[in-house]
């Protein structure tokens, strides 16, 4: 999928044309099962994330597949380069990205 997405506008259009409707339908089914207003959920998503849900899907698809690194691998790499960890925010084992603030010593 990554290769197709990176071939240009046509590849991006094909990937987005398959996956965005899939994500939207899946989200609509979840909203229906939970009996929640899907429009409200889209507005709240933008407030929480700073981007629309559709923009987030496009962003996520453009970065797939991605490489995963354990936090200790990040710490070791940057410690060797003279950095120290100041803050860490994790996704607590869920889906998301860990966030690191490092400062050069």
The first five atom37 places (N, CA, C, CB, O) and aatype in JSON, in Angstrom:
{
  "aatype": [20, 20, 20, 20, 20, 20, 20, 20, 20, 20, 20, 20, 20, 20, 20, 20, 20, 20, 20, 20, 20, 20, 20, 20, 20, 20, 20, 20, 20, 20, 20, 20, 20, 20, 20, 20, 20, 20, 20, 20, 20, 20, 20, 20, 20, 20, 20, 20, 20, 20, 20, 20, 20, 20, 20, 20, 20, 20, 20, 20, 20, 20, 20, 20, 20, 20, 20, 20, 20, 20, 20, 20, 20, 20, 20, 20, 20, 20, 20, 20, 20, 20, 20, 20, 20, 20, 20, 20, 20, 20, 20, 20, 20, 20, 20, 20, 20, 20, 20, 20, 20, 20, 20, 20, 20],
  "atom_mask": [
    [1, 1, 1, 1, 1],
    [1, 1, 1, 1, 1],
    [1, 1, 1, 1, 1],
    [1, 1, 1, 1, 1],
    [1, 1, 1, 1, 1],
    [1, 1, 1, 1, 1],
    [1, 1, 1, 1, 1],
    [1, 1, 1, 1, 1],
    [1, 1, 1, 1, 1],
    [1, 1, 1, 1, 1],
    [1, 1, 1, 1, 1],
    [1, 1, 1, 1, 1],
    [1, 1, 1, 1, 1],
    [1, 1, 1, 1, 1],
    [1, 1, 1, 1, 1],
    [1, 1, 1, 1, 1],
    [1, 1, 1, 1, 1],
    [1, 1, 1, 1, 1],
    [1, 1, 1, 1, 1],
    [1, 1, 1, 1, 1],
    [1, 1, 1, 1, 1],
    [1, 1, 1, 1, 1],
    [1, 1, 1, 1, 1],
    [1, 1, 1, 1, 1],
    [1, 1, 1, 1, 1],
    [1, 1, 1, 1, 1],
    [1, 1, 1, 1, 1],
    [1, 1, 1, 1, 1],
    [1, 1, 1, 1, 1],
    [1, 1, 1, 1, 1],
    [1, 1, 1, 1, 1],
    [1, 1, 1, 1, 1],
    [1, 1, 1, 1, 1],
    [1, 1, 1, 1, 1],
    [1, 1, 1, 1, 1],
    [1, 1, 1, 1, 1],
    [1, 1, 1, 1, 1],
    [1, 1, 1, 1, 1],
    [1, 1, 1, 1, 1],
    [1, 1, 1, 1, 1],
    [1, 1, 1, 1, 1],
    [1, 1, 1, 1, 1],
    [1, 1, 1, 1, 1],
    [1, 1, 1, 1, 1],
    [1, 1, 1, 1, 1],
    [1, 1, 1, 1, 1],
    [1, 1, 1, 1, 1],
    [1, 1, 1, 1, 1],
    [1, 1, 1, 1, 1],
    [1, 1, 1, 1, 1],
    [1, 1, 1, 1, 1],
    [1, 1, 1, 1, 1],
    [1, 1, 1, 1, 1],
    [1, 1, 1, 1, 1],
    [1, 1, 1, 1, 1],
    [1, 1, 1, 1, 1],
    [1, 1, 1, 1, 1],
    [1, 1, 1, 1, 1],
    [1, 1, 1, 1, 1],
    [1, 1, 1, 1, 1],
    [1, 1, 1, 1, 1],
    [1, 1, 1, 1, 1],
    [1, 1, 1, 1, 1],
    [1, 1, 1, 1, 1],
    [1, 1, 1, 1, 1],
    [1, 1, 1, 1, 1],
    [1, 1, 1, 1, 1],
    [1, 1, 1, 1, 1],
    [1, 1, 1, 1, 1],
    [1, 1, 1, 1, 1],
    [1, 1, 1, 1, 1],
    [1, 1, 1, 1, 1],
    [1, 1, 1, 1, 1],
    [1, 1, 1, 1, 1],
    [1, 1, 1, 1, 1],
    [1, 1, 1, 1, 1],
    [1, 1, 1, 1, 1],
    [1, 1, 1, 1, 1],
    [1, 1, 1, 1, 1],
    [1, 1, 1, 1, 1],
    [1, 1, 1, 1, 1],
    [1, 1, 1, 1, 1],
    [1, 1, 1, 1, 1],
    [1, 1, 1, 1, 1],
    [1, 1, 1, 1, 1],
    [1, 1, 1, 1, 1],
    [1, 1, 1, 1, 1],
    [1, 1, 1, 1, 1],
    [1, 1, 1, 1, 1],
    [1, 1, 1, 1, 1],
    [1, 1, 1, 1, 1],
    [1, 1, 1, 1, 1],
    [1, 1, 1, 1, 1],
    [1, 1, 1, 1, 1],
    [1, 1, 1, 1, 1],
    [1, 1, 1, 1, 1],
    [1, 1, 1, 1, 1],
    [1, 1, 1, 1, 1],
    [1, 1, 1, 1, 1],
    [1, 1, 1, 1, 1],
    [1, 1, 1, 1, 1],
    [1, 1, 1, 1, 1],
    [1, 1, 1, 1, 1],
    [1, 1, 1, 1, 1],
    [1, 1, 1, 1, 1]
  ],
  "atom_positions": [
    [[0.82, -1.18, 0.0], [0.0, 0.0, 0.0], [0.87, 1.25, 0.0], [-0.94, 0.0, 1.2], [0.56, 2.22, -0.7]],
    [[1.96, 1.25, 0.77], [2.85, 2.41, 0.83], [3.4, 2.74, -0.55], [4.01, 2.15, 1.82], [3.44, 3.91, -0.95]],
    [[3.81, 1.73, -1.28], [4.35, 1.99, -2.62], [3.31, 2.62, -3.51], [4.86, 0.69, -3.25], [3.61, 3.57, -4.24]],
    [[2.09, 2.12, -3.47], [1.03, 2.68, -4.3], [0.75, 4.12, -3.91], [-0.25, 1.83, -4.19], [0.58, 4.98, -4.78]],
    [[0.68, 4.4, -2.62], [0.4, 5.76, -2.13], [1.47, 6.73, -2.61], [0.31, 5.78, -0.59], [1.16, 7.88, -2.93]],
    [[2.71, 6.28, -2.65], [3.82, 7.16, -3.01], [4.07, 7.27, -4.53], [5.07, 6.68, -2.34], [5.02, 7.94, -4.94]],
    [[3.26, 6.63, -5.35], [3.46, 6.71, -6.8], [3.01, 8.04, -7.39], [2.72, 5.58, -7.49], [3.37, 8.37, -8.52]],
    [[2.25, 8.8, -6.63], [1.77, 10.09, -7.12], [0.3, 10.27, -6.82], [2.01, 10.22, -8.62], [-0.28, 9.53, -6.02]],
    [[-0.29, 11.24, -7.45], [-1.7, 11.59, -7.19], [-2.66, 10.43, -7.48], [-2.1, 12.79, -8.03], [-3.62, 10.23, -6.74]],
    [[-2.4, 9.68, -8.53], [-3.3, 8.57, -8.87], [-3.24, 7.5, -7.78], [-2.91, 7.94, -10.25], [-4.28, 7.02, -7.32]],
    [[-2.03, 7.14, -7.35], [-1.89, 6.15, -6.28], [-2.51, 6.62, -4.99], [-0.42, 5.83, -6.06], [-3.18, 5.86, -4.29]],
    [[-2.29, 7.9, -4.66], [-2.89, 8.45, -3.45], [-4.41, 8.4, -3.54], [-2.41, 9.9, -3.21], [-5.09, 8.05, -2.58]],
    [[-4.92, 8.77, -4.7], [-6.37, 8.75, -4.89], [-6.96, 7.35, -4.74], [-6.72, 9.29, -6.26], [-8.03, 7.18, -4.15]],
    [[-6.26, 6.36, -5.27], [-6.74, 4.97, -5.13], [-6.73, 4.52, -3.67], [-5.88, 4.03, -5.97], [-7.71, 3.93, -3.2]],
    [[-5.65, 4.78, -2.97], [-5.55, 4.38, -1.56], [-6.6, 5.11, -0.73], [-4.12, 4.66, -1.0], [-7.32, 4.49, 0.05]],
    [[-6.69, 6.42, -0.91], [-7.67, 7.19, -0.14], [-9.1, 6.81, -0.52], [-7.46, 8.69, -0.36], [-9.98, 6.78, 0.33]],
    [[-9.33, 6.51, -1.81], [-10.65, 6.13, -2.27], [-11.14, 4.81, -1.68], [-10.65, 6.03, -3.76], [-12.35, 4.57, -1.62]],
    [[-10.22, 3.96, -1.26], [-10.59, 2.7, -0.61], [-10.7, 2.88, 0.89], [-9.56, 1.6, -0.94], [-11.69, 2.47, 1.49]],
    [[-9.69, 3.49, 1.49], [-9.62, 3.48, 2.95], [-10.45, 4.56, 3.64], [-8.21, 3.64, 3.37], [-11.01, 4.29, 4.71]],
    [[-10.56, 5.76, 3.08], [-11.37, 6.79, 3.74], [-12.84, 6.35, 3.83], [-11.25, 8.13, 2.98], [-13.43, 6.49, 4.9]],
    [[-13.45, 5.82, 2.76], [-14.82, 5.32, 2.91], [-14.91, 4.17, 3.94], [-15.35, 4.84, 1.56], [-15.88, 4.08, 4.68]],
    [[-13.9, 3.3, 3.96], [-13.9, 2.22, 4.95], [-13.89, 2.78, 6.36], [-12.68, 1.29, 4.74], [-14.69, 2.37, 7.21]],
    [[-12.99, 3.74, 6.63], [-12.92, 4.33, 7.96], [-14.21, 5.06, 8.31], [-11.72, 5.3, 8.06], [-14.69, 4.97, 9.44]],
    [[-14.78, 5.78, 7.34], [-16.01, 6.53, 7.58], [-17.17, 5.58, 7.88], [-16.36, 7.41, 6.36], [-17.95, 5.83, 8.8]],
    [[-17.27, 4.5, 7.12], [-18.34, 3.52, 7.36], [-18.16, 2.85, 8.72], [-18.36, 2.46, 6.25], [-19.13, 2.68, 9.47]],
    [[-16.94, 2.49, 9.04], [-16.67, 1.87, 10.35], [-17.04, 2.83, 11.47], [-15.19, 1.46, 10.46], [-17.63, 2.42, 12.47]],
    [[-16.69, 4.1, 11.32], [-17.01, 5.1, 12.33], [-18.53, 5.29, 12.45], [-16.34, 6.44, 11.99], [-19.05, 5.43, 13.56]],
    [[-19.23, 5.29, 11.31], [-20.68, 5.44, 11.33], [-21.36, 4.26, 12.02], [-21.21, 5.59, 9.9], [-22.33, 4.44, 12.75]],
    [[-20.85, 3.07, 11.78], [-21.41, 1.88, 12.43], [-21.22, 1.96, 13.94], [-20.76, 0.59, 11.87], [-22.14, 1.67, 14.71]],
    [[-20.02, 2.36, 14.37], [-19.75, 2.5, 15.81], [-20.67, 3.55, 16.42], [-18.27, 2.87, 16.06], [-21.23, 3.33, 17.49]],
    [[-20.83, 4.69, 15.74], [-21.73, 5.74, 16.23], [-23.16, 5.23, 16.32], [-21.66, 6.98, 15.33], [-23.86, 5.52, 17.29]],
    [[-23.61, 4.47, 15.34], [-24.97, 3.94, 15.35], [-25.16, 2.95, 16.51], [-25.29, 3.25, 14.01], [-26.18, 2.98, 17.2]],
    [[-24.17, 2.1, 16.71], [-24.26, 1.13, 17.81], [-24.26, 1.82, 19.18], [-23.12, 0.13, 17.72], [-24.93, 1.37, 20.11]],
    [[-23.51, 2.89, 19.28], [-23.44, 3.64, 20.55], [-24.56, 4.66, 20.67], [-22.09, 4.33, 20.66], [-24.74, 5.28, 21.72]],
    [[-25.3, 4.84, 19.58], [-26.38, 5.83, 19.51], [-25.88, 7.24, 19.81], [-27.5, 5.45, 20.49], [-26.45, 7.98, 20.61]],
    [[-24.78, 7.58, 19.16], [-24.21, 8.91, 19.3], [-24.32, 9.66, 17.98], [-22.73, 8.83, 19.76], [-24.41, 9.05, 16.91]],
    [[-24.31, 10.96, 18.06], [-24.42, 11.81, 16.88], [-23.06, 11.86, 16.18], [-24.9, 13.24, 17.27], [-22.1, 12.38, 16.76]],
    [[-22.95, 11.34, 14.96], [-21.66, 11.32, 14.27], [-21.13, 12.72, 13.96], [-21.78, 10.52, 12.99], [-19.92, 12.93, 13.96]],
    [[-22.01, 13.67, 13.68], [-21.54, 15.03, 13.39], [-20.91, 15.66, 14.62], [-22.7, 15.91, 12.89], [-19.9, 16.35, 14.52]],
    [[-21.51, 15.42, 15.78], [-20.93, 15.95, 17.01], [-19.56, 15.32, 17.26], [-21.87, 15.69, 18.21], [-18.62, 16.0, 17.68]],
    [[-19.46, 14.02, 17.0], [-18.18, 13.34, 17.19], [-17.1, 13.9, 16.27], [-18.34, 11.85, 16.95], [-15.95, 14.01, 16.69]],
    [[-17.44, 14.26, 15.04], [-16.47, 14.84, 14.12], [-16.01, 16.22, 14.63], [-17.07, 14.97, 12.71], [-14.82, 16.55, 14.57]],
    [[-16.97, 17.02, 15.13], [-16.61, 18.34, 15.66], [-15.72, 18.21, 16.9], [-17.87, 19.16, 16.01], [-14.72, 18.92, 17.03]],
    [[-16.09, 17.31, 17.8], [-15.3, 17.11, 19.02], [-13.91, 16.59, 18.69], [-16.01, 16.14, 19.97], [-12.93, 16.96, 19.33]],
    [[-13.82, 15.73, 17.69], [-12.52, 15.19, 17.27], [-11.6, 16.32, 16.85], [-12.7, 14.18, 16.12], [-10.43, 16.34, 17.21]],
    [[-12.12, 17.26, 16.08], [-11.3, 18.38, 15.61], [-10.85, 19.24, 16.78], [-12.08, 19.23, 14.59], [-9.71, 19.71, 16.79]],
    [[-11.71, 19.46, 17.75], [-11.33, 20.24, 18.93], [-10.21, 19.55, 19.7], [-12.55, 20.47, 19.85], [-9.26, 20.19, 20.14]],
    [[-10.32, 18.24, 19.86], [-9.34, 17.47, 20.64], [-8.02, 17.3, 19.9], [-9.9, 16.12, 20.98], [-6.95, 17.39, 20.52]],
    [[-8.06, 17.06, 18.59], [-6.86, 16.72, 17.83], [-6.25, 17.9, 17.08], [-7.17, 15.63, 16.86], [-5.07, 17.87, 16.72]],
    [[-7.05, 18.94, 16.84], [-6.54, 20.08, 16.1], [-6.62, 19.89, 14.59], [-5.12, 20.35, 16.49], [-6.16, 20.75, 13.83]],
    [[-7.18, 18.79, 14.16], [-7.39, 18.53, 12.73], [-8.65, 17.69, 12.59], [-6.15, 17.8, 12.08], [-9.08, 17.04, 13.54]],
    [[-9.23, 17.72, 11.41], [-10.44, 16.93, 11.2], [-10.1, 15.44, 11.2], [-11.13, 17.34, 9.88], [-8.95, 15.05, 11.0]],
    [[-11.1, 14.65, 11.41], [-10.91, 13.2, 11.4], [-10.44, 12.73, 10.02], [-12.21, 12.48, 11.8], [-9.58, 11.86, 9.92]],
    [[-11.02, 13.31, 8.97], [-10.63, 12.92, 7.6], [-9.18, 13.31, 7.34], [-11.56, 13.58, 6.55], [-8.43, 12.53, 6.76]],
    [[-8.77, 14.51, 7.75], [-7.37, 14.94, 7.57], [-6.43, 14.0, 8.33], [-7.18, 16.41, 8.06], [-5.34, 13.69, 7.86]],
    [[-6.85, 13.56, 9.51], [-6.05, 12.63, 10.3], [-5.91, 11.29, 9.58], [-6.69, 12.42, 11.7], [-4.84, 10.69, 9.59]],
    [[-6.98, 10.82, 8.95], [-6.9, 9.56, 8.19], [-5.92, 9.7, 7.04], [-8.29, 9.17, 7.65], [-5.09, 8.82, 6.8]],
    [[-6.01, 10.83, 6.31], [-5.1, 11.06, 5.19], [-3.66, 11.1, 5.7], [-5.45, 12.39, 4.45], [-2.77, 10.52, 5.09]],
    [[-3.44, 11.78, 6.8], [-2.12, 11.88, 7.4], [-1.62, 10.5, 7.81], [-2.14, 12.82, 8.61], [-0.45, 10.17, 7.58]],
    [[-2.47, 9.71, 8.42], [-2.09, 8.38, 8.88], [-1.76, 7.47, 7.69], [-3.21, 7.75, 9.73], [-0.77, 6.74, 7.73]],
    [[-2.57, 7.52, 6.66], [-2.31, 6.67, 5.49], [-1.0, 7.04, 4.81], [-3.46, 6.79, 4.5], [-0.3, 6.16, 4.3]],
    [[-0.65, 8.3, 4.79], [0.61, 8.74, 4.19], [1.82, 8.27, 4.95], [0.63, 10.23, 4.08], [2.92, 8.2, 4.38]],
    [[1.66, 7.95, 6.22], [2.78, 7.5, 7.04], [2.82, 5.99, 7.22], [2.73, 8.16, 8.37], [3.66, 5.5, 7.98]],
    [[1.95, 5.25, 6.56], [1.89, 3.8, 6.72], [2.73, 3.14, 5.65], [0.43, 3.29, 6.67], [2.68, 3.62, 4.52]],
    [[3.47, 2.12, 5.87], [3.77, 1.56, 7.19], [4.81, 2.41, 7.9], [4.26, 0.1, 7.07], [5.53, 3.19, 7.27]],
    [[4.89, 2.27, 9.19], [5.82, 3.06, 9.98], [6.71, 2.14, 10.8], [5.06, 4.05, 10.89], [6.42, 0.96, 10.98]],
    [[7.79, 2.71, 11.27], [8.74, 1.95, 12.07], [8.48, 2.23, 13.54], [10.2, 2.29, 11.68], [8.22, 3.37, 13.93]],
    [[8.56, 1.2, 14.36], [8.33, 1.33, 15.79], [9.65, 1.18, 16.52], [7.3, 0.27, 16.28], [10.46, 0.31, 16.19]],
    [[9.87, 2.04, 17.51], [11.06, 1.95, 18.35], [10.62, 1.93, 19.81], [12.05, 3.14, 18.07], [9.72, 2.67, 20.19]],
    [[11.26, 1.1, 20.6], [10.97, 1.05, 22.04], [11.54, 2.31, 22.68], [11.58, -0.24, 22.69], [12.56, 2.83, 22.23]],
    [[10.89, 2.83, 23.74], [11.4, 4.03, 24.39], [12.87, 3.91, 24.8], [10.57, 4.35, 25.6], [13.62, 4.87, 24.67]],
    [[13.28, 2.74, 25.29], [14.68, 2.59, 25.71], [15.64, 2.73, 24.53], [14.88, 1.23, 26.39], [16.78, 3.17, 24.7]],
    [[15.19, 2.35, 23.33], [16.04, 2.53, 22.15], [16.23, 4.02, 21.84], [15.42, 1.8, 20.93], [17.32, 4.45, 21.46]],
    [[15.16, 4.78, 22.01], [15.24, 6.23, 21.82], [16.16, 6.85, 22.87], [13.83, 6.87, 21.88], [17.04, 7.65, 22.54]],
    [[15.96, 6.47, 24.15], [16.79, 7.01, 25.23], [18.26, 6.72, 24.98], [16.37, 6.42, 26.59], [19.1, 7.61, 25.07]],
    [[18.58, 5.47, 24.66], [19.98, 5.07, 24.44], [20.6, 5.86, 23.29], [20.07, 3.57, 24.15], [21.73, 6.35, 23.41]],
    [[19.89, 5.98, 22.18], [20.4, 6.69, 21.02], [20.74, 8.14, 21.37], [19.39, 6.65, 19.88], [21.83, 8.62, 21.04]],
    [[19.82, 8.83, 22.03], [20.03, 10.23, 22.32], [20.98, 10.46, 23.49], [18.72, 10.89, 22.61], [21.69, 11.47, 23.51]],
    [[21.02, 9.56, 24.46], [21.98, 9.67, 25.56], [23.41, 9.61, 25.01], [21.76, 8.53, 26.61], [24.28, 10.36, 25.45]],
    [[23.63, 8.72, 24.03], [24.95, 8.62, 23.4], [25.34, 9.9, 22.67], [24.96, 7.45, 22.42], [26.52, 10.17, 22.48]],
    [[24.35, 10.69, 22.28], [24.62, 11.94, 21.56], [24.6, 13.16, 22.5], [23.59, 12.13, 20.45], [24.63, 14.3, 22.04]],
    [[24.55, 12.9, 23.81], [24.63, 13.99, 24.79], [23.32, 14.62, 25.19], [25.5, 15.04, 24.26], [23.3, 15.75, 25.67]],
    [[22.2, 13.92, 25.0], [20.9, 14.45, 25.38], [20.41, 13.78, 26.66], [19.88, 14.25, 24.25], [20.78, 12.64, 26.97]],
    [[19.58, 14.51, 27.41], [18.94, 13.96, 28.6], [17.43, 14.14, 28.46], [19.48, 14.65, 29.91], [16.96, 15.14, 27.92]],
    [[16.69, 13.17, 28.95], [15.22, 13.22, 28.89], [14.71, 14.21, 29.91], [14.61, 11.82, 29.14], [15.08, 14.17, 31.08]],
    [[13.84, 15.12, 29.46], [13.2, 16.08, 30.36], [11.76, 15.7, 30.64], [13.26, 17.48, 29.77], [11.29, 15.8, 31.78]],
    [[11.05, 15.27, 29.6], [9.63, 14.89, 29.76], [9.32, 13.74, 28.84], [8.69, 16.1, 29.48], [9.93, 13.57, 27.78]],
    [[8.33, 12.95, 29.25], [7.88, 11.81, 28.46], [6.37, 11.69, 28.62], [8.59, 10.49, 28.89], [5.85, 11.73, 29.73]],
    [[5.68, 11.54, 27.51], [4.24, 11.28, 27.51], [4.04, 10.03, 26.68], [3.4, 12.5, 26.94], [4.42, 9.99, 25.51]],
    [[3.44, 9.0, 27.28], [3.23, 7.75, 26.56], [1.75, 7.58, 26.21], [3.71, 6.55, 27.39], [0.89, 8.3, 26.72]],
    [[1.49, 6.63, 25.34], [0.1, 6.32, 24.98], [-0.41, 5.17, 25.84], [0.0, 5.96, 23.47], [-1.47, 4.61, 25.56]],
    [[0.34, 4.82, 26.87], [-0.06, 3.81, 27.86], [-0.41, 2.47, 27.22], [-1.26, 4.3, 28.66], [-1.38, 1.83, 27.61]],
    [[0.37, 2.06, 26.25], [0.15, 0.77, 25.61], [-0.94, 0.78, 24.55], [-0.18, -0.24, 26.63], [-1.2, -0.25, 23.93]],
    [[-1.59, 1.93, 24.34], [-2.65, 2.02, 23.34], [-2.09, 2.42, 21.99], [-3.72, 3.01, 23.78], [-0.88, 2.42, 21.77]],
    [[-3.0, 2.77, 21.1], [-2.6, 3.21, 19.77], [-2.24, 4.68, 19.86], [-3.73, 2.97, 18.72], [-3.02, 5.49, 20.36]],
    [[-1.08, 5.02, 19.38], [-0.64, 6.41, 19.41], [0.86, 6.49, 19.42], [-1.21, 7.13, 20.61], [1.55, 5.49, 19.21]],
    [[1.37, 7.68, 19.65], [2.81, 7.91, 19.64], [3.26, 8.39, 21.01], [3.19, 8.93, 18.56], [2.59, 9.19, 21.66]],
    [[4.4, 7.89, 21.45], [5.03, 8.43, 22.64], [5.66, 9.76, 22.27], [6.09, 7.45, 23.22], [6.12, 9.95, 21.14]],
    [[5.67, 10.69, 23.22], [6.24, 12.0, 22.98], [7.41, 12.21, 23.94], [5.18, 13.12, 23.15], [7.29, 11.96, 25.14]],
    [[8.53, 12.68, 23.4], [9.75, 12.87, 24.19], [10.19, 14.32, 24.09], [10.87, 11.93, 23.71], [10.12, 14.94, 23.03]],
    [[10.65, 14.86, 25.22], [11.33, 16.15, 25.22], [12.73, 15.87, 25.74], [10.56, 17.25, 26.1], [12.91, 15.43, 26.88]],
    [[13.71, 16.11, 24.9], [15.11, 15.86, 25.26], [15.88, 17.18, 25.14], [15.74, 14.76, 24.33], [15.57, 18.03, 24.31]],
    [[16.89, 17.32, 25.99], [17.71, 18.54, 25.96], [19.16, 18.14, 25.92], [17.42, 19.46, 27.18], [19.6, 17.24, 26.64]],
    [[19.92, 18.84, 25.06], [21.35, 18.58, 24.97], [22.01, 19.05, 26.25], [21.98, 19.29, 23.73], [21.76, 20.16, 26.72]],
    [[22.84, 18.21, 26.82], [23.56, 18.52, 28.07], [24.79, 19.32, 27.78], [23.93, 17.25, 28.81], [25.53, 19.68, 28.7]]
  ]
}
